[in-house]
Amino acid sequence: MRKRLLLFLQVLLVTFQFAVAQNAYKNGKKDGQWDYFGNNKILLARHFYNEGVKVGIWEFYDIQGKLSWTYNFNTLTASYLVANSEDGFYAYQGAGGQWVKQAPDTKPIWLSSQSQWNHFLVTHLKFPEESATARVPGKVEIRVYLDEQGNVTGYKFANNIEDLNTEALRVAKLYNPEFTPAINQGVKVKSIYTLKVSFKLADYR
């Protein structure tokens, strides 16, 4: 009985340590395994960091918790189990500093599952008070500016939907999207990715 109790406590301790290690920070930066869940604790995405550096194989799931695709930071490749229909790529910066509105050799990849993004919108997006009575659905497009490492450096509106832009930008920044860098002719380049914020989802609460 005593051995069983000791074994139970050891398992409980390991489980507790594992739980604490998830979604943790080290020296102010994301570290270890980060899990993102939807309703009913369904896993939507799993990310790995080493003091802020993206590492390992990231996993992205659909709303039923089925694996949709992965990104391997060891080989810098994406593997899709389901066809990827989300392409928000807009432009990349050429050698002369001009923006080129065509695909580079390797487009930036938004490191998010669509279910992960939709769940975040449903949870955080709010119709502005002045639009609350009309509740007119809309989709704001935000151009996300990325540096050569895929880090977000700025946001600009790609379209103008009155009363919705400010809230869309707030939620986009709150989500803090992550990307892989665009690459052209073997060189990492600055790029722009268009993020779509759908207010139609706000009515699904």
N, C-alpha and C positions, 0 to 999 in steps of 0.2 A: 504494500500500500504506500509505504514511504517512497519507494523507488518510482512508483507511478506518479505520485504527487510531484516529485523532483523533476521528472521528465516533463510533466505538464507545465511546470513553472518555466523550464528551460525553453520549451516551444513557445510559450506565451511571451517570454522575453525577446526571443528572436523575431516573433511576429511584430511586437511593439517597436523594436529597433528598425525593422523594415518599413513599418508604417511611418515612423518619424523621418526616415531617410527620404521618403518620397516628397516631391514638391518642396524641396529644401533649398536654402541658400548657403554659399560658402564664400566668405570674404565679400559679401554683398552681391554675389552673382549666382545665377541658377546653377544647381549642382545635383548630380545623380539623376534618378528616374522621376519624370513628371508625367502624371496621368491626368487625363481630362475626361470627365464623365458627363453623360446626359441624364435624362429622366430615368428613374428606376436603377440608377447607378450603372448604366450601360457604358462601357468604355468607348470613347469616341476617338481618342488619340493617345499615343505614348511617345514622349520625347526623352532624350538623354543628353546631359550636359556634363562637362568637366570644367567647373568654375567659369561658366558662361560660354564655353566653347561647345558647339554642337558636335556630338560624337555618336558612334554606334549606328544602329538601324532604327529609324523612326517609323512608327506604325500609325496608319490612319484607317478608321472604321466607319461604316455607314450607320444609320440611325438604329438598325437592328443589332449592332455590335459585330457585324461581319467585316473582316479585313478587306479593305478596298485597294490600298496601295501602300508601298513602303519607300523610304529614301535611305540609301546606304551612304553614310558619310565616309566610310572607308574606301569605297569605289566611286563615290560621287555619281551614283546612278539611281534612277527611280524605277520601280517595278510595279506595274499596274495589273491587278487582278480583274478590275472593272475598267472599261474604257474611260479615259480622262476627258470629260466634256467641258471642264472649267479652264478657260484660257483668257486671263485678263491682261496678257502682255500688250503693251502699247508702243514703246519705242526704246532705242538705246542710243547712247552718245558715241559718235564717231571720233576718230583720231583728231579731227580739227575742232572738236567741241560742239559740233552741230548735232541736233537730234535727228536720228534716222528712223522713220516710221516703217520699218520692216523688221523681220525676225533676224536676230544675230545667229551665229552658228548654234549657240545653246541659249535658250530662253531662261529667264529667271523662273523659279518654281515657288509658288506660294506653299509654304509648309503647313498646310491645314487641310482637314477633311471638310467637305461641304456640310456634313452633319454637325461638325464641331462649330463651324461659323454660324449656321442657322440656329443652333441651340443658344449660342451667345447672344444673337440678335433678339430672339424671343425673350430671353432673360433680362436683357439690359436696355433694349431699344424702346423709346417712349415717343408717342406723338406729342409734339409741342402743344402747349395749352391753347394757342390760337388756332390750331388745326384739329383740336380734339373733337369738336362737334361735327365737322365734315368727315373726318376719318377717311380721307381720300388716299388710297394706296399710291405709293410712288417708289421709284428706285433711284437713289442718288448714286452717281458714279464719282469715285474719288481717285485721282491719280496719285499713286504712292511712288515717291522718288527714292531710288536705291543707289547706294554707292557701289564701288567695285567689289566689296565683300558681301553685298546683299543686305547691308544694314539700311534701315529707313532713315532718310535725312529730311523728308518733308512731305507735305500733303497739299494738293490743290484740287478744286472741284472741276470735274470734266463736264458736268451739266449743271443746270440751275433750276432747282425745284424750290419755289418759295416756301419758307417756313420750315423746311426739312433739312437743309444743308448743315446748319449748326449742330443739330442732334446727331446727324450721320457722322460728322467729323469727330464728335465727342466719343461715340461708340467705337469708331475705327481706331482712334488713338488708345482707347481703353483696352481694346483687344490686343494691341501691340503685335501686329502681324510680323512673321518671320519669313525670310526668303533665302533661296540660293542665289548666287550672283549670275548675271548674264555674262556670256563669254563669246567673243568674236575674234576670229583668226588667232585663237590660242591665248588671247589676252582678256582678263576680266574687265568689264566696262560698266559704266553707270547706265541705269535703265529706269523705265517707268512702267509700273504695273497698275492696271485699273481695277479697283476694288468696288464691288457692287453692294450697296446697302439697301435692302428691300424693306420698306415700311409695311408691306403686306403681312410680313411675319409678325409684326407687333400686335396684330389682331388675334394671333393664335394662343395668347396667354390663357 
